[in-house]
Amino acid sequence: MPEFQNGAATVHYEILGEGRPLLLIAGTASDGASWGPLLELLPDRQLILIDNRGSGRTRVEGPIELTEMVADCAALLDHLGLERVEVIGHSLGGFLGLALAASHPTRVSRLVTIGAGTISPKARILFRDLSRLYFTVPAPDWFRLLYQWLFSTPFFADEANVAAAAAASTAYAHRQSPGDFARQVAAIDRGMIVDLSSVACEVLALSGDLDLLAPPGAVEELHGKVPSFTHERIANAAHSLHWEAPAAVAREINAFLR
């Protein structure tokens, strides 16, 4: 099992394929498996999938911080002997990618963020409530609530599809525990200060035009101080746009990374 030690954390990662190295950083409540729909659409890449603290098979005790997640990404590059990589991050992973590029500007050659925007007070309360409820409601019901914020209307057209997805999420061998979800939400609430004007690489920001968590305006707001960024909207997609529109997302990524 590929892992390395960074401070108190045992950090799990996976490497798939060959080619130019591309680091993929997942969002809240997600791990490397969340990139499944995109993996075969990113050819000629060495795909490096990291599990953030509080998710997947990365293990660490006690509170976690966003700064530590960024440090884990940099430490993984050191562990693999990589000086410079391209990076893709979804949601929280997009913010971590921006923070990595700001704090280690020579390590990130290009960055793609997916569904990464400023967090509204409404979204903060939502995640605090989801954090509290995860301890008290059956996991399939909790996932059904979460899906309301991740997917657009077509996902819900077939009740059996929703039930099957909730069952699969519940049965996932490395499903995030309620305690780990709470640790990630607490870390997001504490936040971190990042000087995004220090991002030296080009950035492509992708947003779903139906995203309730990171609508296009919030994506623009987060990236506003990045010196060189392009914003592209994916039609008919919500927050998990790489699941709802993987081909469209991959086209934008591959054109940008060239």
HELIX and SHEET records of a PDB file:
HELIX    1   1 GLY A   32  TRP A   35  5                                   4    
HELIX    2   2 GLY A   36  LEU A   39  1                                   4    
HELIX    3   3 LEU A   66  LEU A   80  1                                  15    
HELIX    4   4 LEU A   92  SER A  103  1                                  12    
HELIX    5   5 PRO A  121  TYR A  134  1                                  14    
HELIX    6   6 ALA A  139  LEU A  150  1                                  12    
HELIX    7   7 THR A  153  PHE A  156  5                                   4    
HELIX    8   8 GLU A  159  ALA A  171  1                                  13    
HELIX    9   9 PRO A  178  ARG A  190  1                                  13    
HELIX   10  10 LEU A  196  SER A  198  5                                   3    
HELIX   11  11 PRO A  216  HIS A  223  1                                   8    
HELIX   12  12 LEU A  241  GLU A  244  1                                   4    
HELIX   13  13 PRO A  246  LEU A  257  1                                  12    
SHEET    1   A 8 GLU A   3  ASN A   6  0                                        
SHEET    2   A 8 ALA A   9  LEU A  16 -1                                        
SHEET    3   A 8 ARG A  45  ILE A  50 -1                                        
SHEET    4   A 8 ARG A  20  ILE A  25  1                                        
SHEET    5   A 8 VAL A  85  HIS A  90  1                                        
SHEET    6   A 8 VAL A 108  ILE A 114  1                                        
SHEET    7   A 8 GLU A 202  GLY A 208  1                                        
SHEET    8   A 8 PHE A 229  ILE A 234  1                                        
END                                                                             
